Amino acid sequence: MSPLRAVVFDCDGVLVDSEPHSIAAWLNVLGGRGHCAVRSDVEACTGLGYGPTYAHLAATDPNITLPAAADLWPELLEALAASFDAGLDPFADAADAVAALSAAGVPIGVASSSPRERLDLTLSRSGLIGHFAATAAGDEVQRGKPAPDVYLLAAQRLGVPAGECVAVEDTGLGAESAHAAGMSVVGVVRDPAEAARLLAAGAGPVDVLDPGALLGLLN
């Protein structure tokens, strides 16, 4: 078995608690058009990229014709940035883990389903952006999670074989993606409903990210 020497984090739900902001932005944009989507409709899209989320939400109200996905995106990003302005903080355990890994000289990256503009906005507003040697976004790969593409791209940009990376995920969908890329997977249980899905996808579930434990996985 190859030694493990790098860590690749998912972003939303692992590094930052951005889901409430995403829900608020979608409901703001859709509600302004008289669309009937509610909070649970947006929550059902957790872990998906922008394209699949747009398609799912557009289908929830066939009486409203939304602008094309590409045309709606700038408005959604603006609404998301406004929500972030109200306060976007990293999870304390994630911030500690990122700082410890960075201080130890461990190559660390991000593999996100978010489009590049949203990923950069999230990392910048949370103050984490300077810690990562490489990031990969959902619109930079052909297939989204649970396909392995975004994790493979992150590993490539880190210059570390995927089999020598530990991924940190919070959803079963994301854990499937990292596992398919050949990575070992730590599943941080932010939502108890995801615990069984993380385990089924081959992740080792933990309640809290422990910097020492993550460092202990590396050779």
N, CA and C of each residue as an Amber inpcrd file, in Angstrom:
protein
   657
   0.8420000  -1.1970000   0.0000000   0.0000000   0.0000000   0.0000000
   0.8800000   1.2520000   0.0000000   0.5350000   2.2180000  -0.8600000
   1.3390000   3.4370000  -0.9590000   1.2070000   4.2730000   0.3030000
   2.2650000   4.9740000   0.6780000   2.1660000   5.8620000   1.8410000
   1.2060000   7.0180000   1.5590000   0.5460000   7.4890000   2.5890000
  -0.3730000   8.6140000   2.4540000   0.3720000   9.8900000   2.8080000
   0.3210000  10.8890000   1.9280000   1.1350000  12.0800000   2.1750000
   0.4580000  13.4110000   1.8200000  -0.8070000  13.3880000   1.4520000
  -1.5210000  14.6360000   1.1580000  -2.9700000  14.4920000   1.6030000
  -3.6310000  15.6440000   1.7950000  -5.0300000  15.6570000   2.2160000
  -5.8130000  16.5580000   1.2740000  -6.9610000  16.0560000   0.8140000
  -7.8450000  16.8270000  -0.0650000  -9.2090000  16.9580000   0.6130000
  -9.6220000  18.1860000   0.8530000 -10.8870000  18.4600000   1.5270000
 -11.9920000  18.7740000   0.5190000 -13.1950000  18.2670000   0.7770000
 -14.3800000  18.8650000   0.1930000 -14.5200000  20.2500000   0.8320000
 -15.3030000  21.1200000   0.2200000 -15.4230000  22.4710000   0.7630000
 -16.7070000  22.6590000   1.5700000 -17.8380000  22.7230000   0.8920000
 -19.1080000  23.0210000   1.5580000 -19.5310000  21.8720000   2.4580000
 -19.7080000  22.1750000   3.7390000 -20.0890000  21.1550000   4.7010000
 -18.9200000  20.5260000   5.4290000 -17.7260000  20.6330000   4.8560000
 -16.5170000  20.1250000   5.5070000 -15.7060000  21.2880000   6.0650000
 -15.3750000  22.2430000   5.2070000 -14.5830000  23.3920000   5.6430000
 -15.4560000  24.5140000   6.1990000 -16.5870000  24.7450000   5.5600000
 -17.4540000  25.8620000   5.9550000 -18.9100000  25.4110000   6.0100000
 -19.6670000  26.0680000   6.8790000 -21.0980000  25.7860000   6.9920000
 -21.8400000  26.7140000   6.0220000 -21.7090000  26.4180000   4.7440000
 -22.2470000  27.3070000   3.7180000 -23.6480000  26.9330000   3.2630000
 -24.1370000  25.7660000   3.6820000 -25.4340000  25.3160000   3.1890000
 -26.5630000  26.3000000   3.5150000 -26.6310000  26.8770000   4.7370000
 -27.6890000  27.8700000   4.9890000 -27.6180000  29.0600000   4.0330000
 -26.3990000  29.4620000   3.6630000 -26.2360000  30.5790000   2.7240000
 -26.7210000  30.1790000   1.3270000 -26.4000000  28.9620000   0.9250000
 -26.8330000  28.4770000  -0.3810000 -28.3500000  28.4120000  -0.4690000
 -28.9610000  27.9020000   0.5860000 -30.4270000  27.8140000   0.6180000
 -31.0340000  29.2070000   0.5320000 -30.5040000  30.1390000   1.3120000
 -31.0250000  31.5080000   1.3070000 -30.8900000  32.1440000  -0.0710000
 -29.7420000  31.9170000  -0.7290000 -29.5140000  32.5180000  -2.0460000
 -30.4800000  31.9540000  -3.0840000 -30.6300000  30.6340000  -3.0990000
 -31.5500000  30.0200000  -4.0600000 -32.9820000  30.4950000  -3.8310000
 -33.4410000  30.5100000  -2.5800000 -34.8150000  30.9060000  -2.3100000
 -35.0330000  32.3800000  -2.6210000 -34.0160000  33.1960000  -2.4190000
 -34.0990000  34.6100000  -2.7620000 -34.2830000  34.7980000  -4.2620000
 -33.4430000  34.1000000  -5.0290000 -33.4760000  34.2530000  -6.4930000
 -34.7570000  33.6490000  -7.0780000 -35.1160000  32.4540000  -6.6340000
 -36.3020000  31.7960000  -7.1770000 -37.5840000  32.4840000  -6.7090000
 -37.6200000  32.8690000  -5.4300000 -38.8110000  33.5240000  -4.9020000
 -39.1020000  34.8340000  -5.6050000 -38.0520000  35.5240000  -6.0380000
 -38.2420000  36.7700000  -6.7630000 -38.9140000  36.5840000  -8.1050000
 -38.9420000  35.3500000  -8.5670000 -39.6120000  35.0320000  -9.8410000
 -40.9350000  34.3100000  -9.6270000 -41.3950000  34.2560000  -8.3810000
 -42.6490000  33.5910000  -8.1030000 -42.5640000  32.0800000  -8.1110000
 -41.3480000  31.5540000  -8.0660000 -41.1340000  30.1030000  -8.0860000
 -41.5270000  29.5220000  -6.7270000 -42.0740000  28.3060000  -6.7310000
 -42.6370000  27.7430000  -5.4930000 -41.6420000  26.9260000  -4.6750000
 -40.3650000  26.8760000  -5.0540000 -39.3900000  26.0670000  -4.3240000
 -39.3350000  26.4700000  -2.8590000 -39.1810000  25.4590000  -1.9960000
 -39.0690000  25.6890000  -0.5570000 -37.7370000  25.1150000  -0.0690000
 -37.4610000  25.3480000   1.1850000 -36.1720000  24.9730000   1.7660000
 -35.8300000  23.5030000   1.5160000 -36.7920000  22.6100000   1.6980000
 -36.5130000  21.1810000   1.5330000 -36.1230000  20.8350000   0.0960000
 -36.6240000  21.5930000  -0.8770000 -36.2430000  21.3560000  -2.2710000
 -34.7570000  21.6390000  -2.4810000 -34.2790000  22.7150000  -1.8710000
 -32.8540000  23.0590000  -2.0020000 -32.0010000  22.0790000  -1.2000000
 -32.4680000  21.7090000  -0.0160000 -31.7220000  20.7610000   0.8140000
 -31.5300000  19.4260000   0.1050000 -32.4810000  19.0400000  -0.7320000
 -32.3840000  17.7760000  -1.4590000 -31.2360000  17.7680000  -2.4560000
 -30.6850000  18.9470000  -2.7440000 -29.6000000  19.0600000  -3.7250000
 -28.2200000  19.1410000  -3.0810000 -28.1490000  18.9540000  -1.7750000
 -26.8730000  19.0520000  -1.0710000 -25.8460000  18.1010000  -1.6820000
 -24.6780000  18.6300000  -1.9970000 -23.6030000  17.8220000  -2.5690000
 -23.5760000  17.8050000  -4.0790000 -24.6470000  18.2870000  -4.7060000
 -24.6810000  18.3420000  -6.1610000 -24.0220000  19.6240000  -6.6540000
 -23.6130000  19.6290000  -7.8870000 -23.0820000  20.8400000  -8.4900000
 -24.1950000  21.7810000  -8.9130000 -23.8100000  22.9120000  -9.4810000
 -24.7880000  23.9260000  -9.8730000 -25.7500000  23.4120000 -10.9390000
 -25.2320000  22.7490000 -11.9660000 -26.0800000  22.2790000 -13.0570000
 -27.1880000  21.3420000 -12.5950000 -26.8480000  20.2590000 -11.8850000
 -27.8970000  19.3620000 -11.3870000 -28.8590000  20.0380000 -10.4070000
 -28.3450000  20.9640000  -9.5920000 -29.2230000  21.6830000  -8.6640000
 -30.2070000  22.5570000  -9.4260000 -29.7220000  23.2810000 -10.4130000
 -30.5900000  24.1070000 -11.2510000 -31.6720000  23.2540000 -11.9020000
 -31.2780000  22.1080000 -12.4660000 -32.2360000  21.2430000 -13.1590000
 -33.3010000  20.7280000 -12.1940000 -32.8710000  20.3260000 -10.9950000
 -33.8190000  19.8020000 -10.0080000 -34.8040000  20.8810000  -9.5800000
 -34.2970000  22.0640000  -9.2810000 -35.1700000  23.1210000  -8.7870000
 -36.0820000  23.6640000  -9.8850000 -35.5610000  23.7480000 -11.0960000
 -36.4030000  24.2040000 -12.2040000 -37.5990000  23.2820000 -12.3960000
 -37.3840000  21.9870000 -12.1800000 -38.4510000  21.0040000 -12.3900000
 -39.4890000  21.0140000 -11.2820000 -39.1760000  21.6300000 -10.1420000
 -40.1360000  21.6150000  -9.0310000 -41.3220000  22.5380000  -9.2860000
 -41.1690000  23.4720000 -10.2130000 -42.2870000  24.3730000 -10.5240000
 -42.3650000  24.5740000 -12.0360000 -43.0460000  23.6590000 -12.7340000
 -43.1210000  23.7570000 -14.1980000 -43.9080000  24.9670000 -14.6900000
 -44.5980000  25.6720000 -13.7960000 -45.3550000  26.8500000 -14.2030000
 -44.4790000  28.0920000 -14.3530000 -43.2580000  28.0090000 -13.8660000
 -42.3350000  29.1440000 -13.9460000 -41.1700000  28.7710000 -14.8660000
 -40.9360000  29.5740000 -15.8680000 -39.8040000  29.3470000 -16.7610000
 -38.6280000  30.1940000 -16.2900000 -37.5770000  29.5210000 -15.8470000
 -36.3900000  30.2180000 -15.3700000 -35.4860000  30.6010000 -16.5330000
 -34.6610000  31.6340000 -16.3540000 -33.6160000  31.8810000 -17.3480000
 -32.7150000  30.6570000 -17.4750000 -31.9940000  30.5600000 -18.5680000
 -31.0470000  29.4640000 -18.7310000 -30.0790000  29.4470000 -17.5540000
 -29.5370000  28.2550000 -17.2600000 -28.6520000  28.1050000 -16.1020000
 -27.5150000  29.1160000 -16.1340000 -26.8950000  29.2970000 -17.2960000
 -25.7650000  30.2270000 -17.3960000 -26.1910000  31.6630000 -17.1300000
 -27.4340000  31.9970000 -17.5020000 -27.9220000  33.3670000 -17.3010000
 -28.3360000  33.6210000 -15.8540000 -28.7890000  32.5690000 -15.1760000
 -29.1960000  32.7180000 -13.7750000 -28.0070000  32.7540000 -12.8300000
 -26.8870000  32.1600000 -13.2450000 -25.7290000  31.9980000 -12.3620000
 -25.2180000  33.3150000 -11.7640000 -25.0090000  34.3910000 -12.5510000
 -24.4970000  35.6240000 -11.9400000 -25.4030000  36.1680000 -10.8440000
 -26.7210000  36.0310000 -11.0260000 -27.6570000  36.5140000 -10.0140000
 -27.5620000  35.6750000  -8.7410000 -27.4320000  34.3610000  -8.9110000
 -27.3080000  33.4920000  -7.7460000 -26.0030000  33.7720000  -7.0000000
 -24.9180000  33.9710000  -7.7430000 -23.6290000  34.2540000  -7.1110000
 -23.6850000  35.5630000  -6.3310000 -24.3700000  36.5560000  -6.8790000
 -24.5110000  37.8370000  -6.1830000 -25.3060000  37.6650000  -4.8900000
 -26.3750000  36.8580000  -4.9460000 -27.1800000  36.6100000  -3.7450000
 -26.3790000  35.8260000  -2.7090000 -25.5560000  34.9140000  -3.1830000
 -24.7200000  34.1310000  -2.2700000 -23.6830000  35.0200000  -1.5890000
 -23.0550000  35.9080000  -2.3620000 -22.0670000  36.8210000  -1.7860000
 -22.7060000  37.7270000  -0.7410000 -23.9270000  38.1800000  -1.0070000
 -24.6180000  39.0280000  -0.0340000 -24.9000000  38.2640000   1.2500000
 -25.2520000  36.9830000   1.1240000 -25.4800000  36.1620000   2.3170000
 -24.1810000  35.9340000   3.0700000 -23.0960000  35.6740000   2.3420000
 -21.7920000  35.4890000   2.9770000 -21.3790000  36.7260000   3.7630000
 -21.7750000  37.9060000   3.2620000 -21.4080000  39.1470000   3.9420000
 -21.9720000  39.2070000   5.3580000 -23.0340000  38.4450000   5.5990000
 -23.6240000  38.4060000   6.9360000 -22.7940000  37.5530000   7.8920000
 -21.8200000  36.8280000   7.3400000 -20.9170000  36.0330000   8.1730000
 -20.7480000  34.6210000   7.6620000 -19.5570000  34.3070000   7.1970000
 -19.2210000  32.9510000   6.7670000 -17.9320000  32.5440000   7.4700000
 -18.0540000  31.6740000   8.4380000 -16.8900000  31.2280000   9.1970000
 -16.6170000  29.7570000   8.9060000 -15.3410000  29.3720000   8.8730000
 -15.0450000  27.9400000   8.7520000 -15.4540000  27.2070000  10.0110000
 -15.7390000  25.9220000   9.8800000 -15.9180000  25.0940000  11.0650000
 -14.6190000  25.1480000  11.8670000 -14.7280000  25.2610000  13.1830000
 -13.5430000  25.3990000  14.0300000 -12.6110000  24.2080000  13.8810000
 -13.1620000  22.9860000  13.8370000 -12.2920000  21.8160000  13.7140000
 -11.5960000  21.7720000  12.3680000 -12.2890000  22.2220000  11.3170000
 -11.6790000  22.2450000   9.9810000 -10.5610000  23.2830000   9.9180000
 -10.8010000  24.4610000  10.4930000  -9.7710000  25.5020000  10.4970000
  -8.5380000  25.0260000  11.2480000  -8.7350000  24.3450000  12.3770000
  -7.6000000  23.8170000  13.1450000  -6.8470000  22.7580000  12.3480000
  -7.5930000  21.8850000  11.6560000  -6.9540000  20.8250000  10.8730000
  -6.1500000  21.3980000   9.7190000  -6.7390000  22.3710000   9.0100000
  -6.0400000  22.9980000   7.8880000  -4.7740000  23.7000000   8.3730000
  -4.8650000  24.4180000   9.4820000  -3.6950000  25.1250000  10.0110000
  -2.6030000  24.1520000  10.4280000  -2.9770000  23.0460000  11.0670000
  -1.9820000  22.0680000  11.5180000  -1.3050000  21.3700000  10.3510000
  -2.0760000  20.9910000   9.3620000  -1.5030000  20.3330000   8.1870000
  -0.5860000  21.2830000   7.4350000  -1.0280000  22.5160000   7.2870000
  -0.2140000  23.5190000   6.5950000   1.0980000  23.7550000   7.3300000
   1.0320000  23.8750000   8.6640000   2.2380000  24.1040000   9.4620000
   3.2030000  22.9290000   9.3730000   2.6600000  21.7280000   9.1870000
   3.4920000  20.5280000   9.0880000   4.0420000  20.3100000   7.6820000
   3.6860000  21.1920000   6.7620000   4.1840000  21.0700000   5.3920000
   3.4920000  20.0080000   4.5650000   2.2990000  19.5960000   4.9910000
   1.5450000  18.5840000   4.2470000   0.8730000  19.2440000   3.0460000
   0.9980000  18.6720000   1.8380000   0.2620000  19.2220000   0.6950000
  -1.2480000  19.0580000   0.9270000  -1.9840000  20.1490000   0.8420000
  -3.4320000  20.0730000   1.0450000  -4.1470000  20.7720000  -0.1070000
  -5.2910000  20.2070000  -0.4810000  -6.0670000  20.7370000  -1.5890000
  -7.5490000  20.6770000  -1.2890000  -8.3200000  21.1390000  -2.2640000
  -9.7810000  21.1410000  -2.1660000 -10.3510000  20.5470000  -3.4430000
 -11.3700000  19.7030000  -3.2990000 -12.1090000  19.1550000  -4.4400000
 -13.5820000  19.4340000  -4.1910000 -14.1600000  20.3380000  -4.9490000
 -15.5200000  20.8110000  -4.6850000 -16.4270000  20.6220000  -5.8910000
 -17.7120000  20.3970000  -5.6180000 -18.7050000  20.3550000  -6.6870000
 -19.0680000  21.7560000  -7.1690000 -18.7020000  22.7780000  -6.4100000
 -19.0720000  24.1450000  -6.7620000 -18.3440000  24.6170000  -8.0190000
 -18.9690000  25.4930000  -8.8000000 -18.2430000  26.1470000  -9.8920000
 -17.0740000  26.9580000  -9.3460000 -16.1010000  27.2280000 -10.2130000
 -14.8860000  27.9300000  -9.7960000 -15.1820000  29.2580000  -9.1130000
 -16.0860000  30.0460000  -9.6670000 -16.3670000  31.3580000  -9.0660000
 -16.8970000  31.2180000  -7.6420000 -17.7760000  30.2440000  -7.4300000
 -18.3040000  30.0640000  -6.0810000 -17.2370000  29.5180000  -5.1470000
 -16.4370000  28.5670000  -5.6080000 -15.3980000  27.9990000  -4.7540000
 -14.4310000  29.0800000  -4.2960000 -13.9760000  29.9180000  -5.2230000
 -13.0380000  30.9810000  -4.8600000 -13.6840000  31.9760000  -3.8980000
 -14.9590000  32.2900000  -4.1380000 -15.6760000  33.2010000  -3.2480000
 -15.7590000  32.6220000  -1.8400000 -16.1010000  31.3410000  -1.7440000
 -16.2540000  30.6980000  -0.4380000 -14.9420000  30.6550000   0.3180000
 -13.8850000  30.2230000  -0.3490000 -12.5800000  30.1280000   0.3220000
 -12.0530000  31.5020000   0.7050000 -12.3110000  32.4890000  -0.1410000
 -11.8430000  33.8380000   0.1550000 -12.5830000  34.4380000   1.3420000
 -13.9190000  34.3590000   1.3380000 -14.7110000  34.9650000   2.4080000
 -14.5020000  34.2530000   3.7460000 -14.1330000  32.9660000   3.6980000
 -13.9090000  32.2260000   4.9430000 -12.5000000  32.4110000   5.4840000
 -11.6050000  33.0260000   4.6900000 -10.2290000  33.2490000   5.1120000
  -9.3220000  32.0490000   4.9680000  -9.7760000  31.0030000   4.2610000
  -8.9910000  29.7750000   4.1420000  -8.1590000  29.6910000   2.8690000
  -8.3990000  30.5760000   1.9250000  -7.8970000  30.3710000   0.5730000
  -6.3780000  30.2380000   0.4940000  -5.6490000  30.9050000   1.3770000
  -4.1970000  30.8890000   1.2750000  -3.5250000  29.6050000   1.7190000
  -4.2850000  28.6740000   2.2900000  -3.6850000  27.4630000   2.8350000
  -3.5280000  26.3340000   1.8140000  -4.2070000  26.4310000   0.6820000
  -4.2790000  25.2780000  -0.2150000  -3.3340000  25.4060000  -1.4060000
  -2.6060000  24.3240000  -1.6320000  -1.6710000  24.3000000  -2.7570000
  -2.3960000  24.1120000  -4.0780000  -3.5870000  23.5320000  -4.0580000
  -4.3430000  23.2850000  -5.2800000  -5.8180000  23.1590000  -4.9520000
  -6.6500000  23.6160000  -5.8720000  -8.0890000  23.4400000  -5.7370000
  -8.6580000  22.9880000  -7.0740000  -9.7410000  22.2350000  -7.0240000
 -10.4280000  21.7760000  -8.2270000 -11.9150000  22.0310000  -8.0550000
 -12.5600000  22.5590000  -9.0840000 -13.9600000  22.9550000  -9.0150000
 -14.8210000  22.0750000  -9.9260000 -16.1140000  22.0800000  -9.6360000
 -17.0200000  21.2060000 -10.3530000 -17.1620000  21.5080000 -11.8220000
 -16.9790000  22.7780000 -12.2240000 -17.1130000  23.1080000 -13.6360000
 -15.8020000  22.9230000 -14.4010000 -14.7990000  22.3510000 -13.7450000
 -13.5190000  22.0870000 -14.4050000 -13.3570000  20.6120000 -14.7830000
 -14.3780000  19.8100000 -14.5260000 -14.3350000  18.3880000 -14.8510000
 -15.5770000  18.0160000 -15.6410000 -15.4830000  16.8950000 -16.3520000
 -16.5930000  16.4670000 -17.2040000 -17.7360000  15.8920000 -16.3850000
 -17.4040000  15.1480000 -15.3380000 -18.4280000  14.4820000 -14.5360000
 -18.3150000  14.9380000 -13.0840000 -19.4620000  15.2110000 -12.4670000
 -19.4790000  15.6100000 -11.0720000 -19.4890000  14.4190000 -10.1390000
 -19.4170000  14.7000000  -8.8440000 -19.5100000  13.6520000  -7.8400000
 -20.8530000  12.9340000  -8.0040000 -20.9220000  11.6160000  -7.9080000
 -19.9540000  10.6850000  -7.3080000 -18.8640000  10.1520000  -8.2340000
 -18.7790000  10.6390000  -9.4760000 -17.6440000  10.2750000 -10.3260000
 -16.3600000  10.8050000  -9.6860000 -15.2150000  10.1890000  -9.9600000
 -13.9740000  10.5650000  -9.2690000 -13.2670000  11.7800000  -9.8390000
 -13.7970000  12.3640000 -10.9150000 -13.0400000  13.3340000 -11.7070000
 -12.4550000  14.4920000 -10.9060000 -13.2610000  15.1140000 -10.0290000
 -12.7840000  16.3080000  -9.3430000 -11.6830000  15.9630000  -8.3390000
 -11.7510000  14.7850000  -7.7310000 -10.6810000  14.3710000  -6.8230000
  -9.4130000  14.0170000  -7.5890000  -9.5760000  13.3980000  -8.7350000
  -8.3990000  13.0960000  -9.5600000  -7.7190000  14.3820000 -10.0230000
  -8.5170000  15.3900000 -10.3740000  -7.9430000  16.6670000 -10.8040000
  -7.2210000  17.3550000  -9.6550000  -7.8060000  17.3200000  -8.4630000
  -7.1510000  17.9370000  -7.3040000  -5.8160000  17.2620000  -7.0170000
  -5.7830000  15.9350000  -7.0790000  -4.5340000  15.2050000  -6.8410000
  -3.4970000  15.5450000  -7.9030000  -3.9490000  15.6160000  -9.1520000
  -3.0280000  15.9690000 -10.2350000  -2.4130000  17.3420000 -10.0050000
  -3.2320000  18.2930000  -9.6000000  -2.7300000  19.6510000  -9.3640000
  -1.8360000  19.7300000  -8.1400000  -2.0570000  18.8420000  -7.1740000
  -1.1550000  18.7740000  -6.0230000   0.1640000  18.1140000  -6.3840000
   0.1640000  17.3310000  -7.4740000   1.3540000  16.5820000  -7.8580000
   1.5570000  15.3400000  -7.0070000   0.4440000  14.8030000  -6.4690000
   0.4920000  13.6180000  -5.6090000  -0.4760000  12.5840000  -6.1880000
  -0.0590000  11.3330000  -6.3730000  -0.9940000  10.3210000  -6.8610000
  -2.2140000  10.2270000  -5.9590000  -3.3710000  10.0150000  -6.5660000
  -4.6160000   9.9640000  -5.7890000  -4.5560000   8.9060000  -4.7010000
  -3.8830000   7.8050000  -4.9690000  -3.7730000   6.7360000  -3.9890000
  -2.9380000   7.0880000  -2.7800000  -2.2530000   8.2330000  -2.8330000
  -1.4510000   8.6970000  -1.7090000  -2.1050000   9.8800000  -0.9970000
  -3.4080000  10.0790000  -1.2700000  -4.1520000  11.1830000  -0.6620000
  -5.2350000  10.6640000   0.2800000  -5.4790000  11.4270000   1.3240000
  -6.6250000  11.2270000   2.2080000  -7.6560000  12.2990000   1.8530000
  -8.8840000  11.8920000   1.5980000  -9.9580000  12.8440000   1.3440000
 -10.7860000  13.0280000   2.6080000 -11.3310000  14.2320000   2.7710000
 -12.2310000  14.5150000   3.8930000 -13.5640000  14.9610000   3.3110000
 -14.6080000  14.1940000   3.5930000 -15.9340000  14.4330000   3.0390000
 -16.9910000  14.4470000   4.1330000 -18.1510000  15.0130000   3.7890000
 -19.2600000  15.0270000   4.7540000 -20.5190000  14.3600000   4.2080000
 -20.4880000  13.8990000   2.9480000 -21.6560000  13.2270000   2.3710000
 -21.2500000  11.8960000   1.7540000 -22.2160000  10.9930000   1.7020000
 -21.9660000   9.7150000   1.0520000 -21.6290000   9.8970000  -0.4110000
 -22.2880000  10.8370000  -1.0780000 -22.0240000  11.1140000  -2.4850000
 -20.5760000  11.5220000  -2.7040000 -20.0880000  12.4280000  -1.8500000
 -18.7040000  12.8700000  -1.9620000 -17.7230000  11.7800000  -1.6150000
 -18.0570000  10.9780000  -0.6010000 -17.1790000   9.8730000  -0.2220000
 -17.0610000   8.8530000  -1.3450000 -18.1540000   8.5940000  -2.0560000
 -18.1020000   7.7040000  -3.2220000 -17.1230000   8.2340000  -4.2570000
 -17.1610000   9.5410000  -4.4770000 -16.2810000  10.1750000  -5.4530000
 -14.8130000   9.9920000  -5.0840000 -14.4810000  10.3010000  -3.8340000
 -13.0930000  10.1880000  -3.3790000 -12.6320000   8.7350000  -3.3830000
 -13.5040000   7.8410000  -2.9420000 -13.1650000   6.4180000  -2.9210000
 -12.9290000   5.9030000  -4.3290000 -13.7510000   6.3340000  -5.2880000
 -13.5840000   5.9150000  -6.6740000 -12.2780000   6.4280000  -7.2660000
 -11.7890000   7.5490000  -6.7310000 -10.5030000   8.0880000  -7.1900000
  -9.3230000   7.3210000  -6.6130000  -9.5870000   6.4350000  -5.6620000
  -8.5320000   5.6460000  -5.0450000  -7.9960000   6.2270000  -3.7580000
  -8.7020000   7.2070000  -3.1980000  -8.2490000   7.8500000  -1.9680000
  -8.8110000   7.1450000  -0.7330000  -8.0620000   7.2160000   0.3530000
  -8.6260000   6.8820000   1.6610000  -9.5590000   8.0210000   2.0520000
 -10.6370000   7.7190000   2.7520000 -11.6480000   8.7480000   3.0110000
 -11.9880000   8.8280000   4.4960000 -11.8940000  10.0380000   5.0380000
 -12.3940000  10.3440000   6.3710000 -13.7300000  11.0470000   6.1940000
 -14.7610000  10.5580000   6.8620000 -16.0810000  11.1610000   6.7520000
 -16.4440000  11.8970000   8.0210000 -16.4640000  13.2320000   7.9610000
 -16.8460000  14.0050000   9.1440000 -18.3730000  14.1250000   9.1550000
 -18.9790000  13.7070000  10.2440000 -20.4410000  13.6200000  10.3220000
 -20.9980000  14.9570000  10.8140000 -21.2750000  15.8570000   9.8650000
 -21.9190000  17.1260000  10.2040000 -23.4280000  16.9250000  10.3420000
 -23.9740000  16.0050000   9.5460000 -25.3960000  15.6880000   9.5620000
 -25.5440000  14.2080000   9.9210000 -26.1630000  13.8890000  11.0640000
 -26.2860000  12.4880000  11.4620000 -26.9210000  11.5940000  10.4020000
 -27.7610000  12.1710000   9.5470000 -28.4070000  11.3830000   8.5000000
 -27.4090000  10.8580000   7.4830000 -26.2270000  11.4740000   7.4150000
 -25.2150000  11.0580000   6.4370000 -24.2790000   9.9880000   6.9820000
 -24.3220000   9.6970000   8.2710000 -23.3580000   8.7750000   8.8750000
 -23.3610000   7.4140000   8.1870000 -24.5450000   6.8400000   8.0010000
 -24.6340000   5.5200000   7.3750000 -24.1910000   5.5710000   5.9210000
 -24.5070000   6.6650000   5.2300000 -24.1110000   6.7970000   3.8230000
 -22.5930000   6.9220000   3.6930000 -21.9780000   7.6570000   4.6150000
 -20.5150000   7.7790000   4.6050000 -19.8700000   6.4130000   4.8180000
 -20.3810000   5.6810000   5.7700000 -19.8290000   4.3580000   6.0660000
 -20.0070000   3.4300000   4.8790000 -21.1850000   3.4520000   4.2520000
 -21.4530000   2.5910000   3.1040000 -20.5620000   2.9380000   1.9110000
 -20.1350000   4.1970000   1.8380000 -19.2850000   4.6400000   0.7300000
 -17.8020000   4.4020000   0.9940000 -17.4820000   3.7670000   2.1150000
 -16.0960000   3.4230000   2.4000000 -15.3400000   4.4370000   3.2200000
 -16.0530000   5.4110000   3.8010000 -15.3910000   6.4220000   4.6290000
 -15.3160000   5.9580000   6.0760000 -14.2740000   6.4030000   6.7660000
 -14.1730000   6.1850000   8.2020000 -14.8100000   7.3610000   8.9060000
 -16.0190000   7.2100000   9.4770000 -16.7300000   8.3630000  10.0370000
 -16.1300000   8.8480000  11.3530000 -16.0930000  10.1650000  11.5180000
 -15.6730000  10.7960000  12.7710000 -16.6460000  11.9170000  13.0760000
 -16.8030000  12.2120000  14.3530000 -17.7050000  13.2960000  14.7520000
 -17.0460000  14.6620000  14.6250000 -15.7310000  14.6930000  14.8110000
 -14.9710000  15.9410000  14.7850000 -13.6460000  15.6860000  14.0710000
 -13.2030000  16.6530000  13.2800000 -11.8900000  16.5370000  12.6510000
 -10.8100000  16.8150000  13.6930000  -9.9510000  15.8400000  13.8950000
  -8.8590000  15.9420000  14.8590000  -7.5580000  16.1280000  14.0850000
  -6.9030000  17.2940000  14.2140000  -5.6560000  17.5180000  13.4590000
  -4.6200000  16.4420000  13.6920000  -4.4780000  16.0070000  14.9570000
  -3.4940000  14.9800000  15.2640000  -3.8180000  13.6630000  14.5930000
  -5.1120000  13.3140000  14.5580000  -5.5020000  12.0690000  13.9170000
  -5.2630000  12.1210000  12.4210000  -5.5370000  13.2690000  11.8020000
  -5.2680000  13.3950000  10.3630000  -3.7850000  13.2820000  10.0770000
  -2.9750000  13.9510000  10.8830000  -1.5280000  13.8450000  10.7000000
  -1.0480000  12.4130000  10.9170000  -1.6980000  11.7030000  11.8250000
  -1.3110000  10.3230000  12.1170000  -1.5980000   9.3760000  10.9770000
  -2.4930000   9.7560000  10.0500000  -2.7800000   8.8950000   8.8980000
  -1.6910000   8.9910000   7.8340000  -0.8770000  10.0490000   7.9180000
   0.1240000  10.3130000   6.8910000   1.4480000   9.6470000   7.2410000
   2.1610000   9.2420000   6.2040000   3.4430000   8.5580000   6.4210000
   4.6030000   9.4820000   6.0750000
